[in-house]
Amino acid sequence: MKQNPIILFIITILLLIGCSNGASNKFDLNQLTRVDFIDGNRDEEIIVTEKEKIKTLRDIIGKIEWEENIKPQMDEKEDVIATLFFTYDKNMPERLTEYSIWFSKKDGSAAIFHREKNALGTLDKENAKILKELINN
């Protein structure tokens, strides 16, 4: 009889660990509420909270093509560091994730490194241009 509470306790702990690990790596773009950009060339911080701009950023982020378990082999320092703020519950702190972004001078595309997931993404010329304009305005 004493084994039942112990087994139940172990199963509960395993479920909590499993659920929390899966939740920590998933981001719901609908919960994106703010993006801070640090321009590496000018050391200037840009904070984006306007709903229309956040909606545009959600669309752009959703179009990034990701390759996981890749570290970037960039010769230069990133052009921009973006910190994304996700609000899942008003009573809890925001969840943050960080991207390093390089804009290509050759073809106009962008390379994005997601530090937490160790993933490298690419953004086509058109969406990279929109992202760059959002940062510069």
DSSP file with accessible surface (Angstrom, degrees, kcal/mol):
  #  RESIDUE AA STRUCTURE BP1 BP2  ACC     N-H-->O    O-->H-N    N-H-->O    O-->H-N    TCO  KAPPA ALPHA  PHI   PSI    X-CA   Y-CA   Z-CA
    1    1 A M    >         0   0  198      0, 0.0     3,-0.5     0, 0.0     0, 0.0   0.000 360.0 360.0 360.0 -32.0    0.0    0.0    0.0
    2    2 A K  T 3>  +     0   0  179      1,-0.2     4,-0.9     2,-0.2     0, 0.0   0.719 360.0  64.2 -71.5 -19.7    2.9    2.4    0.7
    3    3 A Q  H 3> S+     0   0  144      1,-0.2     4,-2.8     2,-0.2     5,-0.3   0.825  88.5  68.4 -73.9 -31.0    4.1    2.1   -2.9
    4    4 A N  H <> S+     0   0  105     -3,-0.5     4,-2.6     1,-0.2     5,-0.2   0.932 100.7  44.8 -58.7 -48.7    1.0    3.6   -4.5
    5    5 A P  H  > S+     0   0   82      0, 0.0     4,-2.3     0, 0.0    -1,-0.2   0.900 114.7  50.4 -63.5 -35.1    1.6    7.2   -3.1
    6    6 A I  H  X S+     0   0  101     -4,-0.9     4,-2.5     2,-0.2    -2,-0.2   0.940 112.3  45.8 -67.1 -45.2    5.3    6.9   -4.1
    7    7 A I  H  X S+     0   0   86     -4,-2.8     4,-2.6     2,-0.2     5,-0.2   0.930 113.3  50.0 -64.1 -42.9    4.5    5.8   -7.7
    8    8 A L  H  X S+     0   0  114     -4,-2.6     4,-2.4    -5,-0.3    -1,-0.2   0.916 110.5  50.5 -61.9 -40.9    1.8    8.4   -8.0
    9    9 A F  H  X S+     0   0  132     -4,-2.3     4,-2.4    -5,-0.2    -2,-0.2   0.933 111.2  48.0 -63.0 -45.3    4.3   11.1   -6.8
   10   10 A I  H  X S+     0   0   88     -4,-2.5     4,-2.5     2,-0.2    -2,-0.2   0.928 112.0  49.0 -63.4 -44.0    6.9   10.0   -9.3
   11   11 A I  H  X S+     0   0   85     -4,-2.6     4,-2.4     1,-0.2    -1,-0.2   0.925 110.9  50.9 -63.6 -41.5    4.4    9.9  -12.2
   12   12 A T  H  X S+     0   0   64     -4,-2.4     4,-2.4    -5,-0.2    -2,-0.2   0.934 110.8  48.2 -61.4 -45.6    3.2   13.4  -11.3
   13   13 A I  H  X S+     0   0   65     -4,-2.4     4,-2.5     1,-0.2     5,-0.2   0.932 111.6  49.9 -62.3 -44.8    6.8   14.8  -11.2
   14   14 A L  H  X S+     0   0  113     -4,-2.5     4,-2.6     1,-0.2    -1,-0.2   0.906 111.1  49.5 -62.4 -40.1    7.6   13.2  -14.6
   15   15 A L  H  X S+     0   0  111     -4,-2.4     4,-2.7     2,-0.2     5,-0.2   0.917 110.9  49.4 -64.9 -42.6    4.5   14.7  -16.1
   16   16 A L  H  X S+     0   0  111     -4,-2.4     4,-2.3     2,-0.2     5,-0.2   0.924 113.0  46.7 -63.6 -42.2    5.3   18.1  -14.7
   17   17 A I  H  X S+     0   0   88     -4,-2.5     4,-2.2    -5,-0.2     5,-0.2   0.945 113.7  48.4 -65.1 -45.7    8.8   18.0  -16.1
   18   18 A G  H  X S+     0   0   45     -4,-2.6     4,-1.8    -5,-0.2    -2,-0.2   0.926 114.0  45.6 -62.3 -43.4    7.7   16.8  -19.5
   19   19 A C  H  X S+     0   0   91     -4,-2.7     4,-2.0     1,-0.2    -1,-0.2   0.908 112.8  49.5 -69.1 -39.8    5.0   19.4  -19.8
   20   20 A S  H  X S+     0   0   65     -4,-2.3     4,-1.7    -5,-0.2    -1,-0.2   0.882 109.2  52.2 -71.0 -34.4    7.2   22.3  -18.7
   21   21 A N  H  X S+     0   0   95     -4,-2.2     4,-0.7    -5,-0.2    -1,-0.2   0.927 111.7  46.1 -66.1 -42.6   10.0   21.3  -21.1
   22   22 A G  H >< S+     0   0   43     -4,-1.8     3,-0.6    -5,-0.2     4,-0.4   0.899 112.6  50.3 -66.5 -38.2    7.7   21.2  -24.1
   23   23 A A  H >< S+     0   0   67     -4,-2.0     3,-0.8     1,-0.2    -1,-0.2   0.845 102.4  61.1 -70.8 -30.3    6.0   24.5  -23.2
   24   24 A S  H 3< S+     0   0   40     -4,-1.7    -1,-0.2     1,-0.2    -2,-0.2   0.737 105.4  46.5 -73.0 -21.0    9.3   26.4  -22.7
   25   25 A N  T << S+     0   0   78     -4,-0.7     2,-0.4    -3,-0.6    -1,-0.2   0.473  97.5  82.8 -99.0  -3.8   10.4   25.8  -26.3
   26   26 A K    <   -     0   0  156     -3,-0.8     2,-0.4    -4,-0.4    -4,-0.0  -0.868  57.6-166.5-104.4 134.7    7.1   26.8  -28.0
   27   27 A F        -     0   0   36     -2,-0.4     2,-0.8     5,-0.0     3,-0.1  -0.978  13.2-147.4-121.6 132.2    6.2   30.3  -28.7
   28   28 A D    >   -     0   0   68     -2,-0.4     3,-2.5     1,-0.1     4,-0.2  -0.867   7.3-155.2 -96.2 109.7    2.7   31.5  -29.7
   29   29 A L  G >  S+     0   0   45     -2,-0.8     3,-1.5     1,-0.3    -1,-0.1   0.762  91.6  67.7 -60.0 -22.9    3.1   34.4  -32.1
   30   30 A N  G 3  S+     0   0  116      1,-0.3    -1,-0.3    -3,-0.1    28,-0.0   0.712  96.6  55.4 -67.8 -18.4   -0.3   35.6  -31.1
   31   31 A Q  G <  S+     0   0   65     -3,-2.5    56,-2.5    55,-0.0     2,-0.4   0.391  76.9 120.6 -93.9   1.7    1.1   36.3  -27.6
   32   32 A L  E <   +A   86   0A   0     -3,-1.5    54,-0.2    54,-0.2     3,-0.1  -0.535  27.8 161.6 -68.6 123.0    3.9   38.6  -29.0
   33   33 A T  E     +     0   0A  54     52,-2.7     2,-0.3     1,-0.4    -1,-0.2   0.584  57.1  14.1-120.4 -17.0    3.4   42.0  -27.3
   34   34 A R  E     -A   85   0A  71     51,-1.2    51,-2.8    20,-0.1     2,-0.4  -0.984  51.1-162.4-160.4 147.1    6.7   43.8  -27.7
   35   35 A V  E     -AB  84  48A   2     13,-2.1    13,-3.2    -2,-0.3     2,-0.5  -0.994   7.8-160.5-135.8 128.2   10.0   43.6  -29.6
   36   36 A D  E     -AB  83  47A  11     47,-2.5    47,-3.0    -2,-0.4     2,-0.4  -0.942   9.5-164.4-105.7 129.2   13.2   45.4  -28.6
   37   37 A F  E     -AB  82  46A   3      9,-3.4     9,-3.2    -2,-0.5     2,-0.6  -0.935   7.5-161.9-112.3 135.2   15.8   45.9  -31.4
   38   38 A I  E     -AB  81  45A  69     43,-2.5    43,-2.0    -2,-0.4     2,-0.7  -0.970  17.4-141.8-114.6 113.8   19.4   46.9  -30.6
   39   39 A D  E  >> -AB  80  44A   9      5,-2.9     4,-1.7    -2,-0.6     5,-0.8  -0.667   7.0-157.8 -76.7 114.3   21.0   48.2  -33.8
   40   40 A G  T  45S+     0   0   16     39,-2.8    -1,-0.2    -2,-0.7    40,-0.2   0.748  88.8  52.6 -66.6 -24.3   24.6   46.9  -33.7
   41   41 A N  T  45S+     0   0  123     38,-0.7    -1,-0.2     1,-0.1    39,-0.1   0.824 124.9  22.5 -81.9 -32.1   25.9   49.6  -36.0
   42   42 A R  T  45S-     0   0  130     -3,-0.2    -2,-0.2     2,-0.2    -1,-0.1   0.404  93.8-128.5-114.5  -0.9   24.5   52.5  -34.0
   43   43 A D  T  <5 +     0   0  128     -4,-1.7     2,-0.4     1,-0.2    -3,-0.2   0.884  60.8 145.9  50.0  40.8   24.1   51.0  -30.5
   44   44 A E  E   < -B   39   0A  86     -5,-0.8    -5,-2.9     2,-0.0     2,-0.5  -0.880  43.8-140.9-109.7 139.2   20.6   52.4  -30.6
   45   45 A E  E     -B   38   0A 110     -2,-0.4     2,-0.5    -7,-0.2    -7,-0.2  -0.868  14.0-169.1-102.8 131.3   17.6   50.6  -29.0
   46   46 A I  E     -B   37   0A  25     -9,-3.2    -9,-3.4    -2,-0.5     2,-0.5  -0.981   5.3-159.5-118.5 126.3   14.2   50.6  -30.8
   47   47 A I  E     -B   36   0A  83     -2,-0.5     2,-0.6   -11,-0.2   -11,-0.2  -0.933   3.9-163.8-110.1 124.4   11.2   49.4  -28.8
   48   48 A V  E     +B   35   0A   3    -13,-3.2   -13,-2.1    -2,-0.5    -2,-0.0  -0.940  32.5 139.1-112.2 119.3    8.1   48.3  -30.9
   49   49 A T        +     0   0   78     -2,-0.6    -1,-0.1   -15,-0.2     2,-0.1   0.416  31.6 121.0-130.8  -9.1    4.8   48.0  -29.1
   50   50 A E     >  -     0   0   95      1,-0.1     4,-2.6     4,-0.0     5,-0.2  -0.376  64.7-130.8 -64.0 135.1    2.3   49.4  -31.7
   51   51 A K  H  > S+     0   0  184      1,-0.2     4,-2.5     2,-0.2     5,-0.2   0.858 103.8  50.1 -58.1 -41.8   -0.3   46.8  -32.6
   52   52 A E  H  > S+     0   0  141      2,-0.2     4,-2.1     1,-0.2    -1,-0.2   0.911 113.1  46.1 -65.6 -41.7    0.1   47.2  -36.4
   53   53 A K  H  > S+     0   0   64      2,-0.2     4,-2.6     1,-0.2    -2,-0.2   0.897 112.0  51.1 -68.3 -39.0    3.8   46.9  -36.2
   54   54 A I  H  X S+     0   0    6     -4,-2.6     4,-2.6     2,-0.2    -2,-0.2   0.916 109.2  51.7 -63.5 -40.4    3.6   43.9  -33.9
   55   55 A K  H  X S+     0   0  103     -4,-2.5     4,-2.1    -5,-0.2    -2,-0.2   0.929 110.3  48.4 -61.7 -43.2    1.1   42.3  -36.4
   56   56 A T  H  X S+     0   0   47     -4,-2.1     4,-2.4     1,-0.2    -2,-0.2   0.919 111.0  50.5 -63.0 -42.1    3.6   42.9  -39.2
   57   57 A L  H  X S+     0   0    3     -4,-2.6     4,-3.0     1,-0.2     5,-0.3   0.895 107.3  54.0 -64.2 -39.0    6.4   41.4  -37.1
   58   58 A R  H  X S+     0   0   64     -4,-2.6     4,-2.1     1,-0.2    -1,-0.2   0.925 109.8  48.1 -58.2 -45.4    4.2   38.3  -36.4
   59   59 A D  H  X S+     0   0   79     -4,-2.1     4,-0.7     2,-0.2    -2,-0.2   0.917 113.7  46.3 -62.1 -44.1    3.7   37.8  -40.1
   60   60 A I  H >< S+     0   0    5     -4,-2.4     3,-1.2     1,-0.2     4,-0.4   0.938 111.7  50.2 -66.0 -45.6    7.4   38.2  -40.9
   61   61 A I  H >< S+     0   0   19     -4,-3.0     3,-1.4     1,-0.3    -1,-0.2   0.888 106.0  57.5 -61.7 -37.2    8.5   35.8  -38.0
   62   62 A G  H 3< S+     0   0   52     -4,-2.1    -1,-0.3    -5,-0.3    -2,-0.2   0.715 102.9  55.4 -65.7 -18.5    6.0   33.2  -39.2
   63   63 A K  T << S+     0   0  114     -3,-1.2    -1,-0.2    -4,-0.7     2,-0.2   0.472  78.3 116.0 -94.8  -1.9    7.7   33.2  -42.7
   64   64 A I    <   -     0   0   15     -3,-1.4     2,-0.7    -4,-0.4    59,-0.2  -0.485  61.7-139.7 -70.0 133.0   11.2   32.5  -41.4
   65   65 A E  E     -C  122   0A 143     57,-2.1    57,-1.6    -2,-0.2     2,-0.3  -0.868  25.3-154.5 -96.3 115.3   12.5   29.1  -42.7
   66   66 A W  E     -C  121   0A  89     -2,-0.7     2,-0.4    55,-0.2    55,-0.2  -0.676  20.9-170.1 -99.6 143.6   14.3   27.4  -39.8
   67   67 A E  E     -C  120   0A 116     53,-2.2    53,-2.7    -2,-0.3     3,-0.4  -0.995  26.3-141.6-123.3 121.5   17.1   24.8  -39.7
   68   68 A E  E    S+C  119   0A 129     -2,-0.4    51,-0.2    51,-0.2    50,-0.1  -0.409  71.7  26.0 -87.6 161.8   17.7   23.5  -36.2
   69   69 A N  S    S+     0   0  130     49,-1.0     2,-0.4    48,-0.7    50,-0.2   0.866  88.2 126.8  58.0  43.0   20.9   22.6  -34.5
   70   70 A I        -     0   0   51     48,-1.7    -1,-0.2    -3,-0.4    -3,-0.1  -0.996  47.5-152.6-129.1 133.6   23.0   24.9  -36.6
   71   71 A K        -     0   0  140     -2,-0.4     2,-0.1    -3,-0.1    49,-0.1  -0.877  30.8-110.8-102.3 137.2   25.4   27.6  -35.3
   72   72 A P        -     0   0   31      0, 0.0     2,-0.4     0, 0.0    41,-0.0  -0.389  16.5-155.0 -69.6 142.0   25.9   30.6  -37.6
   73   73 A Q        +     0   0  168     -2,-0.1     2,-0.3     0, 0.0    -2,-0.0  -0.583  34.8 160.5-110.6  64.1   29.3   31.0  -39.2
   74   74 A M        -     0   0   73     -2,-0.4     4,-0.1     1,-0.1     0, 0.0  -0.707  36.7-155.3 -93.7 138.9   29.2   34.7  -39.7
   75   75 A D  S    S+     0   0  169     -2,-0.3     2,-0.3     2,-0.1    -1,-0.1   0.757  77.8  53.8 -78.1 -28.1   32.3   36.8  -40.2
   76   76 A E  S    S-     0   0  120      1,-0.1     3,-0.1     0, 0.0     2,-0.1  -0.703  92.9 -97.1-109.5 161.1   30.7   40.0  -38.9
   77   77 A K        -     0   0  131     -2,-0.3    -1,-0.1     1,-0.1    -2,-0.1  -0.407  59.6 -86.0 -66.7 149.4   28.9   41.0  -35.8
   78   78 A E        -     0   0   31      1,-0.1    24,-0.2    24,-0.1    -1,-0.1  -0.204  27.0-138.5 -58.4 150.1   25.1   40.8  -36.1
   79   79 A D  S    S+     0   0   14     22,-1.7   -39,-2.8     1,-0.3   -38,-0.7   0.845  84.5  11.2 -75.0 -36.7   23.4   43.9  -37.5
   80   80 A V  E     -AD  39 101A   5     21,-2.0    21,-3.1   -41,-0.2     2,-0.5  -0.997  58.5-151.3-144.8 143.0   20.5   43.7  -35.0
   81   81 A I  E     -AD  38 100A  31    -43,-2.0   -43,-2.5    -2,-0.3     2,-0.5  -0.984  21.1-162.9-112.1 125.4   19.6   41.9  -31.9
   82   82 A A  E     -AD  37  99A   1     17,-2.9    17,-3.1    -2,-0.5     2,-0.6  -0.942   7.3-163.4-112.2 128.6   15.9   41.4  -31.4
   83   83 A T  E     -AD  36  98A  23    -47,-3.0   -47,-2.5    -2,-0.5     2,-0.4  -0.961  12.1-154.9-109.8 119.4   14.3   40.5  -28.1
   84   84 A L  E     -AD  35  97A   2     13,-3.0    13,-1.7    -2,-0.6     2,-0.5  -0.807   1.3-153.2 -98.3 134.4   10.8   39.2  -28.4
   85   85 A F  E     -AD  34  96A  18    -51,-2.8   -52,-2.7    -2,-0.4   -51,-1.2  -0.938   9.2-169.4-110.2 122.2    8.4   39.5  -25.4
   86   86 A F  E     -AD  32  95A   1      9,-2.9     9,-3.1    -2,-0.5     2,-0.6  -0.944   6.0-160.2-113.4 128.4    5.5   37.0  -25.1
   87   87 A T        +     0   0   31    -56,-2.5     3,-0.1    -2,-0.5     7,-0.1  -0.926  23.0 159.4-110.7 110.5    2.7   37.6  -22.6
   88   88 A Y  S    S+     0   0  107     -2,-0.6     2,-0.3     1,-0.4    -1,-0.1   0.727  73.6  16.7 -98.0 -30.5    0.8   34.4  -21.8
   89   89 A D    >   -     0   0   78      3,-0.2     3,-2.0     4,-0.2    -1,-0.4  -0.973  64.3-141.1-147.5 128.4   -0.7   35.5  -18.5
   90   90 A K  T 3  S+     0   0  194     -2,-0.3    -1,-0.1     1,-0.3     4,-0.1   0.729 105.2  55.2 -63.4 -20.3   -1.0   39.0  -17.1
   91   91 A N  T 3  S+     0   0  144      2,-0.1    -1,-0.3    -3,-0.0     0, 0.0   0.430 103.7  65.5 -91.7   0.1   -0.2   37.7  -13.7
   92   92 A M  S <  S-     0   0  119     -3,-2.0    -3,-0.2     1,-0.1     3,-0.1  -0.852  93.3 -94.1-120.0 157.2    3.1   36.1  -14.8
   93   93 A P        -     0   0  113      0, 0.0    -5,-0.3     0, 0.0    -4,-0.2  -0.279  50.1 -94.8 -65.2 156.0    6.3   37.7  -16.1
   94   94 A E        -     0   0   81     -7,-0.1     2,-0.5    -6,-0.1    -7,-0.2  -0.352  33.7-123.5 -67.8 151.6    6.8   37.9  -19.9
   95   95 A R  E     -D   86   0A  70     -9,-3.1    -9,-2.9    -3,-0.1     2,-0.3  -0.850  30.9-158.0 -97.2 129.0    8.6   35.1  -21.7
   96   96 A L  E     +D   85   0A  79     -2,-0.5     2,-0.3   -11,-0.2   -11,-0.2  -0.848  16.5 176.5-112.2 147.0   11.6   36.4  -23.7
   97   97 A T  E     -D   84   0A   5    -13,-1.7   -13,-3.0    -2,-0.3     2,-0.4  -0.977  18.0-140.6-142.1 154.7   13.6   35.0  -26.6
   98   98 A E  E     -D   83   0A  64     -2,-0.3    17,-1.5   -15,-0.2    18,-0.5  -0.943  11.4-169.6-126.1 137.6   16.4   36.6  -28.5
   99   99 A Y  E     -DE  82 114A  17    -17,-3.1   -17,-2.9    -2,-0.4     2,-0.5  -0.953  12.8-149.2-119.1 141.4   17.3   36.6  -32.2
  100  100 A S  E     -DE  81 113A   2     13,-2.2    13,-2.9    -2,-0.4     2,-0.4  -0.933  22.7-160.8-103.4 134.6   20.5   37.8  -33.8
  101  101 A I  E     -DE  80 112A   4    -21,-3.1   -21,-2.0    -2,-0.5   -22,-1.7  -0.962  14.7-173.1-126.0 132.3   19.9   39.2  -37.3
  102  102 A W  E     - E   0 111A  27      9,-2.7     9,-2.7    -2,-0.4     2,-0.5  -0.987  14.5-149.1-119.6 129.0   22.3   39.7  -40.2
  103  103 A F  E     - E   0 110A  19     -2,-0.4     2,-0.4     7,-0.2     7,-0.2  -0.863  19.0-129.4 -98.4 128.8   21.1   41.5  -43.4
  104  104 A S     >  -     0   0   41      5,-2.8     4,-0.8    -2,-0.5    -2,-0.0  -0.601  13.6-164.1 -79.8 129.0   22.8   40.4  -46.6
  105  105 A K  T  4 S+     0   0  166     -2,-0.4    -1,-0.2     2,-0.1    -2,-0.0   0.726  86.7  57.4 -80.4 -21.1   24.2   43.2  -48.7
  106  106 A K  T  4 S+     0   0  204      1,-0.1    -1,-0.1     3,-0.1    -2,-0.0   0.968 127.6   4.4 -75.0 -56.2   24.5   40.8  -51.7
  107  107 A D  T  4 S-     0   0   92      2,-0.1    -2,-0.1    17,-0.0    -1,-0.1   0.416  93.1-116.6-116.2  -0.5   21.0   39.5  -52.2
  108  108 A G  S  < S+     0   0   29     -4,-0.8    -3,-0.1     1,-0.2    20,-0.1   0.466  72.0 126.5  82.6  -0.7   18.9   41.5  -49.6
  109  109 A S        -     0   0   29     19,-0.1    -5,-2.8    -6,-0.1     2,-0.4  -0.145  51.6-129.6 -79.1-177.8   17.9   38.5  -47.6
  110  110 A A  E     -EF 103 123A   1     13,-2.1    13,-2.3    -7,-0.2     2,-0.4  -0.990   5.1-148.8-136.8 145.4   18.4   38.1  -43.9
  111  111 A A  E     -EF 102 122A  18     -9,-2.7    -9,-2.7    -2,-0.4     2,-0.4  -0.946  17.4-166.5-110.5 135.0   19.8   35.4  -41.7
  112  112 A I  E     -EF 101 121A   2      9,-2.8     9,-3.9    -2,-0.4     2,-0.5  -0.986   7.3-158.9-126.8 128.8   18.4   35.0  -38.2
  113  113 A F  E     -EF 100 120A  26    -13,-2.9   -13,-2.2    -2,-0.4     2,-0.8  -0.938   6.4-154.3-110.0 122.5   19.9   33.0  -35.3
  114  114 A H  E  >> -EF  99 119A   3      5,-3.0     5,-1.6    -2,-0.5     4,-1.1  -0.848   8.9-164.4 -94.8 105.7   17.5   31.9  -32.6
  115  115 A R  T  45S+     0   0  106    -17,-1.5     3,-0.2    -2,-0.8    -1,-0.2   0.886  81.9  50.2 -63.0 -42.7   19.9   31.5  -29.6
  116  116 A E  T  45S+     0   0   79    -18,-0.5    -1,-0.2     1,-0.2   -17,-0.1   0.896 120.1  34.8 -67.0 -39.8   17.6   29.5  -27.3
  117  117 A K  T  45S-     0   0   70      2,-0.1   -48,-0.7    -3,-0.0    -1,-0.2   0.498 100.9-130.1 -92.5  -5.5   16.7   26.9  -30.0
  118  118 A N  T  <5 +     0   0   48     -4,-1.1   -48,-1.7    -3,-0.2   -49,-1.0   0.941  60.2 142.5  54.2  49.8   20.1   26.9  -31.6
  119  119 A A  E   < -CF  68 114A   2     -5,-1.6    -5,-3.0   -51,-0.2     2,-0.5  -0.939  45.2-146.2-125.6 144.7   18.4   27.3  -35.0
  120  120 A L  E     -CF  67 113A  35    -53,-2.7   -53,-2.2    -2,-0.4     2,-0.3  -0.941  21.1-172.9-111.9 129.0   19.4   29.4  -38.0
  121  121 A G  E     -CF  66 112A   0     -9,-3.9    -9,-2.8    -2,-0.5     2,-0.4  -0.808  11.8-147.2-119.9 159.8   16.6   30.9  -40.1
  122  122 A T  E     -CF  65 111A  67    -57,-1.6   -57,-2.1    -2,-0.3     2,-0.4  -0.949   4.2-160.6-125.9 150.2   16.4   32.7  -43.4
  123  123 A L  E     - F   0 110A   3    -13,-2.3   -13,-2.1    -2,-0.4   -59,-0.1  -0.997  25.4-117.2-130.1 130.9   14.1   35.4  -44.6
  124  124 A D     >  -     0   0   88     -2,-0.4     4,-2.6   -61,-0.2     5,-0.2  -0.073  33.7 -98.4 -65.3 169.0   13.6   36.2  -48.3
  125  125 A K  H  > S+     0   0  144      1,-0.2     4,-2.2     2,-0.2     5,-0.2   0.887 119.6  50.8 -56.0 -46.5   14.5   39.6  -49.8
  126  126 A E  H  > S+     0   0  135      1,-0.2     4,-1.8     2,-0.2    -1,-0.2   0.942 115.4  40.1 -61.6 -49.5   11.0   41.0  -49.6
  127  127 A N  H  > S+     0   0    8      1,-0.2     4,-2.4     2,-0.2    -1,-0.2   0.849 112.9  55.7 -72.1 -32.3   10.3   40.2  -46.0
  128  128 A A  H  X S+     0   0    1     -4,-2.6     4,-2.7     2,-0.2    -1,-0.2   0.902 106.9  51.2 -64.5 -37.9   13.9   41.2  -45.0
  129  129 A K  H  X S+     0   0  131     -4,-2.2     4,-2.4    -5,-0.2    -2,-0.2   0.925 110.2  48.3 -64.8 -43.5   13.3   44.6  -46.5
  130  130 A I  H  X S+     0   0   57     -4,-1.8     4,-2.3     2,-0.2    -2,-0.2   0.927 112.6  49.2 -62.3 -43.3   10.0   45.0  -44.5
  131  131 A L  H  X S+     0   0   11     -4,-2.4     4,-2.1     1,-0.2    -2,-0.2   0.936 110.7  49.7 -62.6 -44.5   11.8   44.0  -41.3
  132  132 A K  H  X S+     0   0   97     -4,-2.7     4,-2.3     1,-0.2    -1,-0.2   0.905 110.8  49.7 -63.0 -40.7   14.7   46.4  -42.0
  133  133 A E  H  X S+     0   0   94     -4,-2.4     4,-1.3     1,-0.2    -1,-0.2   0.889 108.7  53.2 -65.2 -39.7   12.2   49.3  -42.6
  134  134 A L  H  < S+     0   0   17     -4,-2.3    -1,-0.2     1,-0.2    -2,-0.2   0.898 111.4  45.9 -60.9 -40.9   10.4   48.5  -39.4
  135  135 A I  H  < S+     0   0    4     -4,-2.1    -2,-0.2     1,-0.2    -1,-0.2   0.898 113.7  48.2 -69.1 -39.4   13.6   48.7  -37.4
  136  136 A N  H  <        0   0   84     -4,-2.3    -1,-0.2    -5,-0.2    -2,-0.2   0.633 360.0 360.0 -79.4 -15.8   14.7   51.9  -39.1
  137  137 A N     <        0   0  138     -4,-1.3    -1,-0.0    -3,-0.2    -4,-0.0  -0.688 360.0 360.0 -93.4 360.0   11.4   53.7  -38.6
